[in-house]
Amino acid sequence: MSDVRTAPGLRGELALAGRLVAQSAVVGAFARLGDPGARLMRSPWRADPYPLYEQLRAQGPVVRSRLGTLLATTHQVCDEMLRDRRFGVRTSDGSYGDPTAAAVDLQLSLLELDPPDHTRLRRLAAPAFRPRRLAVHRERIEGIAHELLDAALARGGFDLIRDFASPLPIRVICSLLGLRGLDADRLAAHGTVLARALDGVRSPVHLRQMRASFAELDSLFTGLIPRRREDPGDDLLSDLVTALDDEQLTAVELVRLADLLLVAGFETTVNLIGNGALALLHHPDQWAALVDDPGLAPAVVEETLRWDPPVQMTMRIAHQDLELGGRPVRADTPVLALLGSAGRDPAVHDRPERFDLARDTRGEHLAFSSGIHYCLGAPLARMEAECAFRALAERVPELRRAGALRRRPTSIIHGLAALPVRAGRAAQPA
């Protein structure tokens, strides 16, 4: 495979390091000068980007950054752009928009493909994530949630991310892919490394970490292909192997797609559960409402996706000269759709800064993107998070913070690395 999985050599690493240092210096300088696009990529602004989003919306639906990107700030313009086939995830000639990504040929399967390849590969994976097919997994998901809480509550205090939010979706996606006996902590570490890659390669060390993660995952799935061919099961990987044999995709595409489905299959949900739990802990009245009525769990999911989404932004590149939000956009100009800003847009949501489970418009968000790149795993993420919030409300009605939280040092993926909690009075499963 000719991509980030292949070592660039010492000379390549030195060249990359030089580019990254220069790039970081430019972003830092623009951030200090107040450039909004740069600030979204740096601390402390990325920890709480919502005041910055408010300032950007006041400047207009499309704002220019000195970094060479445009920022789509409103729900309407973000949705329009994500649905517009005149935009893609690559430049108009099919190359990468980010020169650093181009230098390492970073490829994350569906995330980095435009039609027709995106359409072909998405069609192969989509059936496994249809709500009707996923419904049979609800009881299993509920069982995993209670099993994890049993272990966590036995200790009294626990880390909600490490002990609950992370292992729950990891175990579920492994089951869907037909993977057995994998180390959840190790998969979580791979997820952290590869999720950071969405912000761009940070350093030669980060590049080596990415290469090691990809190599391990590639080896896992490459080794499983002949086994699934000989003994197929009722799982997504077996379905993909069948498609491989039918020449609907290549072996390289299968491995990359499996890598993505595994990592993306838990990364969004980990942060959705963590962000939602933190929001509930910061809003005791809303937590009390959920404890009184665990049937509000779906409302918690949708309001979290609106109020503090796990994916804050996504990039699109214009494939031709066009107009967006009343502003001319030249071909090959990158535009960041600020999904987190869209969720707080007062044109769509009344008093958008409030976390409110009774909100009528809570489901009107773009947290799973829109258009052809709408998140394939959205139904699964919703189900997992719903089961998680219901289990927390039923089992840990006196849930409290028990220490300092730790945020992930990323801009695109927005979530927690640690959230210490204590149980107070715990309930036994019904």
C-alpha positions as CSV (number, residue, x, y, z in Angstrom):
1,M,0.0,0.0,0.0
2,S,1.4,3.4,-1.0
3,D,0.2,5.5,1.9
4,V,0.8,6.6,5.4
5,R,1.4,2.9,6.2
6,T,4.7,3.0,4.3
7,A,7.7,4.5,6.1
8,P,8.9,7.7,4.4
9,G,12.5,7.2,5.5
10,L,14.7,9.6,7.5
11,R,14.9,12.3,4.8
12,G,11.1,12.2,4.4
13,E,10.6,12.5,8.1
14,L,12.9,15.4,8.4
15,A,11.2,17.2,5.5
16,L,7.8,16.5,7.2
17,A,9.0,17.8,10.5
18,G,10.1,21.0,8.9
19,R,6.8,21.5,7.2
20,L,4.9,20.8,10.4
21,V,7.0,23.2,12.5
22,A,6.4,25.9,9.9
23,Q,2.7,25.1,9.7
24,S,2.4,25.2,13.5
25,A,4.2,28.5,13.7
26,V,1.8,30.1,11.1
27,V,-1.3,28.8,12.8
28,G,0.0,30.0,16.2
29,A,0.8,33.4,14.9
30,F,-2.6,33.8,13.2
31,A,-4.3,32.6,16.4
32,R,-2.5,35.3,18.4
33,L,-3.7,37.8,15.9
34,G,-7.3,36.7,16.4
35,D,-7.9,34.7,13.2
36,P,-10.9,32.5,13.9
37,G,-9.9,29.6,11.8
38,A,-6.5,29.4,13.5
39,R,-8.0,29.7,17.0
40,L,-10.3,26.8,16.3
41,M,-7.1,24.6,15.9
42,R,-5.4,25.8,19.1
43,S,-5.8,25.8,22.9
44,P,-7.6,27.2,24.8
45,W,-10.2,28.0,22.2
46,R,-10.8,24.4,20.9
47,A,-11.7,23.2,24.5
48,D,-14.8,25.5,24.3
49,P,-15.3,26.7,20.8
50,Y,-18.8,27.9,21.2
51,P,-18.1,31.6,22.1
52,L,-15.9,31.7,19.0
53,Y,-18.7,30.2,16.9
54,E,-21.1,33.0,18.2
55,Q,-18.6,35.6,17.1
56,L,-18.2,34.0,13.7
57,R,-22.0,33.8,13.1
58,A,-22.2,37.5,13.9
59,Q,-19.7,38.1,11.0
60,G,-21.8,36.3,8.5
61,P,-22.7,32.8,7.2
62,V,-19.3,32.4,5.4
63,V,-16.2,33.9,7.0
64,R,-12.7,33.9,5.5
65,S,-9.7,32.7,7.6
66,R,-6.1,33.8,6.9
67,L,-5.2,30.1,6.7
68,G,-6.8,30.1,3.2
69,T,-10.1,28.4,4.2
70,L,-13.6,29.7,4.4
71,L,-15.7,28.9,7.5
72,A,-19.4,28.1,7.0
73,T,-21.0,29.2,10.3
74,T,-24.8,28.8,10.1
75,H,-27.0,25.7,9.9
76,Q,-28.5,26.7,6.6
77,V,-25.2,27.3,4.8
78,C,-23.5,24.2,6.3
79,D,-26.4,22.0,5.2
80,E,-26.5,23.5,1.8
81,M,-22.8,22.9,1.2
82,L,-22.8,19.4,2.5
83,R,-25.6,18.5,0.2
84,D,-24.1,20.3,-2.8
85,R,-22.5,17.8,-5.3
86,R,-20.3,20.7,-6.5
87,F,-18.2,20.2,-3.3
88,G,-16.1,17.1,-2.6
89,V,-13.5,15.9,0.0
90,R,-10.7,16.2,-2.6
91,T,-9.7,18.9,-5.0
92,S,-11.2,19.1,-8.4
93,D,-8.4,17.0,-9.9
94,G,-8.8,14.2,-7.3
95,S,-5.8,15.1,-5.2
96,Y,-5.6,16.0,-1.5
97,G,-6.4,19.5,-0.4
98,D,-3.9,19.4,2.5
99,P,-0.3,19.4,1.3
100,T,0.8,17.7,4.6
101,A,-1.7,14.9,4.0
102,A,-0.5,14.6,0.4
103,A,3.0,14.2,1.7
104,V,2.1,11.1,3.6
105,D,-0.8,10.1,1.3
106,L,-3.2,9.8,4.3
107,Q,-6.2,7.7,3.3
108,L,-9.0,6.9,5.6
109,S,-11.3,5.1,3.1
110,L,-14.7,6.6,2.7
111,L,-13.7,9.8,4.6
112,E,-11.3,10.7,1.8
113,L,-13.2,9.5,-1.3
114,D,-15.5,11.3,-3.7
115,P,-18.0,9.5,-6.0
116,P,-17.9,7.1,-7.8
117,D,-15.6,5.1,-5.5
118,H,-17.2,6.6,-2.3
119,T,-20.7,5.5,-3.6
120,R,-19.5,2.0,-4.5
121,L,-17.8,1.3,-1.1
122,R,-20.6,2.9,1.0
123,R,-23.2,0.8,-0.8
124,L,-21.3,-2.4,0.3
125,A,-21.2,-1.5,4.0
126,A,-24.6,0.3,4.3
127,P,-26.9,-2.7,4.8
128,A,-25.2,-3.7,8.1
129,F,-26.1,-0.3,9.6
130,R,-29.7,0.0,8.7
131,P,-31.9,0.5,11.8
132,R,-34.0,-2.6,11.2
133,R,-31.0,-4.8,11.0
134,L,-29.4,-3.2,14.0
135,A,-32.5,-3.6,16.1
136,V,-31.6,-7.2,16.9
137,H,-28.5,-5.9,18.7
138,R,-30.3,-3.7,21.2
139,E,-30.5,-6.4,23.9
140,R,-26.8,-7.2,23.5
141,I,-25.9,-3.5,23.8
142,E,-28.0,-3.2,27.0
143,G,-26.4,-6.2,28.4
144,I,-22.9,-4.9,27.8
145,A,-23.8,-1.5,29.3
146,H,-25.0,-3.2,32.6
147,E,-22.0,-5.5,32.6
148,L,-19.6,-2.6,32.4
149,L,-21.5,-0.7,35.1
150,D,-21.4,-3.8,37.4
151,A,-17.6,-3.8,37.2
152,A,-17.4,0.0,37.6
153,L,-19.8,0.2,40.5
154,A,-17.9,-2.5,42.3
155,R,-15.1,-0.1,42.6
156,G,-17.2,2.9,43.7
157,G,-15.4,5.6,41.8
158,F,-14.5,5.1,38.2
159,D,-13.6,6.9,35.0
160,L,-16.7,7.2,32.9
161,I,-14.7,7.3,29.7
162,R,-12.2,4.5,30.3
163,D,-14.6,2.1,32.1
164,F,-17.8,2.7,30.3
165,A,-18.1,5.1,27.3
166,S,-15.1,3.6,25.5
167,P,-15.4,-0.2,26.0
168,L,-19.2,-0.2,25.2
169,P,-19.0,0.8,21.5
170,I,-15.7,-1.1,21.0
171,R,-17.3,-4.3,22.1
172,V,-20.4,-3.7,19.9
173,I,-18.5,-2.9,16.7
174,C,-16.2,-5.8,17.2
175,S,-19.3,-8.0,17.4
176,L,-20.8,-6.5,14.2
177,L,-17.5,-7.2,12.4
178,G,-17.2,-10.7,13.8
179,L,-14.0,-10.0,15.8
180,R,-13.4,-11.9,18.9
181,G,-10.9,-11.5,21.8
182,L,-9.6,-8.1,20.9
183,D,-8.0,-5.9,23.6
184,A,-10.5,-3.0,24.1
185,D,-7.8,-0.7,25.6
186,R,-5.5,-1.3,22.7
187,L,-8.2,-0.5,20.2
188,A,-9.1,2.6,22.1
189,A,-5.4,3.7,21.8
190,H,-5.5,3.1,18.0
191,G,-8.7,5.2,17.9
192,T,-7.1,8.0,19.7
193,V,-4.1,8.0,17.4
194,L,-6.2,7.9,14.2
195,A,-8.8,10.3,15.4
196,R,-6.0,12.9,16.0
197,A,-5.0,12.3,12.3
198,L,-8.2,14.1,11.3
199,D,-6.6,17.3,12.5
200,G,-3.6,16.5,10.4
201,V,-0.3,14.8,11.1
202,R,1.1,16.4,14.2
203,S,4.8,15.3,14.1
204,P,7.0,12.5,12.9
205,V,6.3,10.7,16.1
206,H,2.6,11.0,15.4
207,L,3.2,9.7,11.9
208,R,5.0,6.7,13.3
209,Q,2.2,6.0,15.7
210,M,-0.3,6.2,12.8
211,R,1.8,3.8,10.8
212,A,2.0,1.4,13.7
213,S,-1.8,1.5,14.2
214,F,-2.5,1.0,10.6
215,A,0.0,-1.8,10.3
216,E,-1.6,-3.7,13.2
217,L,-5.2,-3.2,12.0
218,D,-4.2,-4.1,8.4
219,S,-2.5,-7.2,9.6
220,L,-5.6,-8.1,11.6
221,F,-8.0,-7.9,8.7
222,T,-5.6,-9.3,6.1
223,G,-5.2,-12.4,8.3
224,L,-9.0,-12.7,8.7
225,I,-9.9,-12.6,5.0
226,P,-9.0,-16.2,4.2
227,R,-10.7,-17.4,7.4
228,R,-13.9,-15.6,6.5
229,R,-13.7,-17.0,3.0
230,E,-13.5,-20.6,4.3
231,D,-15.9,-20.1,7.2
232,P,-18.2,-17.1,6.7
233,G,-20.4,-15.8,9.5
234,D,-23.3,-13.5,10.0
235,D,-21.1,-10.4,10.3
236,L,-20.0,-7.4,8.3
237,L,-16.5,-8.6,7.5
238,S,-17.9,-11.8,6.0
239,D,-20.2,-9.7,3.8
240,L,-17.2,-7.7,2.6
241,V,-15.2,-10.8,1.9
242,T,-18.1,-12.0,-0.3
243,A,-18.0,-8.6,-2.1
244,L,-14.2,-9.1,-2.6
245,D,-14.7,-12.5,-4.2
246,D,-17.4,-11.0,-6.4
247,E,-14.9,-8.3,-7.5
248,Q,-16.9,-5.5,-6.1
249,L,-13.9,-4.1,-4.3
250,T,-10.2,-4.8,-4.0
251,A,-8.3,-6.4,-1.1
252,V,-6.7,-3.1,-0.3
253,E,-10.1,-1.4,-0.3
254,L,-11.5,-4.1,1.9
255,V,-8.8,-3.7,4.5
256,R,-9.0,0.1,4.5
257,L,-12.8,0.0,4.8
258,A,-12.6,-2.5,7.6
259,D,-10.1,-0.3,9.4
260,L,-12.4,2.7,9.1
261,L,-15.5,0.8,10.2
262,L,-13.8,-0.5,13.2
263,V,-12.3,2.8,14.4
264,A,-15.1,5.1,13.3
265,G,-17.5,2.5,14.7
266,F,-16.6,3.5,18.3
267,E,-14.9,6.9,18.2
268,T,-18.0,8.9,17.6
269,T,-20.0,7.1,20.3
270,V,-17.3,7.3,22.9
271,N,-17.3,11.1,22.6
272,L,-21.1,11.3,22.3
273,I,-21.5,9.4,25.6
274,G,-18.8,11.4,27.3
275,N,-20.1,14.8,26.1
276,G,-23.6,13.9,27.0
277,A,-22.7,12.7,30.5
278,L,-20.7,15.8,31.2
279,A,-23.6,18.0,30.0
280,L,-26.0,16.2,32.3
281,L,-23.6,16.6,35.2
282,H,-23.4,20.3,34.5
283,H,-27.2,20.5,34.3
284,P,-28.6,18.8,37.4
285,D,-32.2,19.6,36.5
286,Q,-31.8,17.7,33.2
287,W,-30.1,14.8,34.9
288,A,-32.9,14.6,37.5
289,A,-35.4,14.6,34.6
290,L,-33.6,11.6,33.0
291,V,-33.4,9.8,36.3
292,D,-37.2,10.3,36.8
293,D,-37.9,9.2,33.3
294,P,-35.1,7.0,31.6
295,G,-37.3,7.1,28.5
296,L,-35.8,10.5,27.9
297,A,-32.5,8.8,26.8
298,P,-33.2,9.4,23.1
299,A,-33.7,13.1,23.9
300,V,-30.3,13.2,25.7
301,V,-28.7,11.7,22.6
302,E,-30.2,14.3,20.2
303,E,-29.6,17.3,22.5
304,T,-26.0,16.3,23.0
305,L,-25.5,15.9,19.3
306,R,-26.9,19.4,18.8
307,W,-25.3,21.1,21.9
308,D,-21.9,19.5,22.0
309,P,-21.3,17.2,19.0
310,P,-18.4,14.7,18.9
311,V,-17.4,16.0,15.4
312,Q,-17.1,19.7,15.4
313,M,-16.3,20.4,11.8
314,T,-15.8,18.8,8.4
315,M,-14.0,20.0,5.3
316,R,-15.3,20.3,1.8
317,I,-13.5,21.6,-1.3
318,A,-15.3,23.4,-4.1
319,H,-14.9,21.6,-7.5
320,Q,-15.9,24.7,-9.5
321,D,-16.4,28.4,-9.1
322,L,-19.7,29.0,-7.2
323,E,-21.4,31.1,-4.6
324,L,-22.0,30.0,-1.0
325,G,-23.9,32.1,1.5
326,G,-23.8,35.1,-0.8
327,R,-20.0,34.9,-1.1
328,P,-18.1,33.8,-4.3
329,V,-16.0,30.7,-3.8
330,R,-13.2,29.8,-6.3
331,A,-12.7,26.2,-7.4
332,D,-10.4,24.2,-5.1
333,T,-11.1,26.5,-2.1
334,P,-11.4,24.5,1.1
335,V,-14.5,25.3,3.2
336,L,-15.0,24.2,6.8
337,A,-18.5,23.4,7.8
338,L,-18.7,24.2,11.5
339,L,-21.1,21.6,12.6
340,G,-20.8,22.7,16.3
341,S,-21.7,26.2,15.3
342,A,-24.7,25.0,13.2
343,G,-26.1,23.3,16.3
344,R,-26.0,26.6,18.3
345,D,-27.5,28.7,15.4
346,P,-30.3,30.9,16.9
347,A,-32.0,30.9,13.5
348,V,-32.9,27.3,14.1
349,H,-32.8,26.8,17.9
350,D,-34.4,29.1,20.5
351,R,-32.0,29.9,23.3
352,P,-29.4,27.5,21.7
353,E,-26.9,27.9,24.6
354,R,-29.3,26.0,26.9
355,F,-29.0,22.2,27.2
356,D,-32.7,21.3,27.3
357,L,-34.2,17.8,26.9
358,A,-37.6,19.3,26.2
359,R,-36.4,21.2,23.2
360,D,-38.6,20.7,20.1
361,T,-35.8,21.3,17.6
362,R,-33.1,19.2,19.3
363,G,-33.0,16.7,16.4
364,E,-32.4,19.4,13.8
365,H,-28.6,19.3,13.8
366,L,-25.8,18.3,11.5
367,A,-23.7,16.3,14.0
368,F,-23.6,13.3,11.6
369,S,-22.9,15.6,8.6
370,S,-25.3,15.7,5.7
371,G,-25.5,14.7,2.0
372,I,-23.6,11.7,0.6
373,H,-21.1,11.7,3.5
374,Y,-23.8,11.4,6.2
375,C,-22.4,9.2,8.9
376,L,-23.0,5.6,8.0
377,G,-23.0,4.5,11.6
378,A,-25.4,7.1,12.9
379,P,-28.2,4.6,13.7
380,L,-25.7,2.5,15.7
381,A,-24.3,5.4,17.5
382,R,-27.7,6.6,18.5
383,M,-28.7,3.2,19.8
384,E,-25.5,2.7,21.8
385,A,-25.7,6.1,23.4
386,E,-29.4,5.7,24.2
387,C,-28.7,2.4,26.0
388,A,-25.8,4.0,27.8
389,F,-27.7,7.0,29.1
390,R,-30.7,4.9,30.1
391,A,-28.4,2.5,32.0
392,L,-26.6,5.4,33.8
393,A,-29.9,6.9,34.9
394,E,-31.3,3.5,36.1
395,R,-28.1,2.3,37.8
396,V,-26.3,5.4,39.0
397,P,-29.0,7.9,39.9
398,E,-26.6,9.8,42.2
399,L,-23.8,10.1,39.6
400,R,-21.3,12.9,40.5
401,R,-18.0,14.3,39.3
402,A,-15.1,13.0,41.3
403,G,-12.1,14.9,40.0
404,A,-10.7,17.0,37.1
405,L,-11.8,16.0,33.6
406,R,-9.3,15.8,30.8
407,R,-10.1,16.9,27.3
408,R,-8.8,15.4,24.1
409,P,-6.2,17.7,22.4
410,T,-8.1,17.8,19.1
411,S,-10.3,20.2,17.2
412,I,-12.3,18.1,14.8
413,I,-13.0,15.3,17.3
414,H,-14.4,17.0,20.4
415,G,-14.5,14.9,23.6
416,L,-13.0,13.8,26.9
417,A,-10.0,11.7,27.6
418,A,-11.0,11.2,31.2
419,L,-14.1,11.9,33.4
420,P,-13.7,10.7,37.0
421,V,-17.1,10.0,38.6
422,R,-18.5,8.5,41.8
423,A,-21.7,6.5,42.1
424,G,-23.2,7.6,45.3
425,R,-26.3,5.4,45.7
426,A,-26.2,2.7,43.1
427,A,-29.2,0.6,41.9
428,Q,-29.2,-3.0,40.8
429,P,-30.3,-3.9,37.3
430,A,-34.0,-4.7,37.0
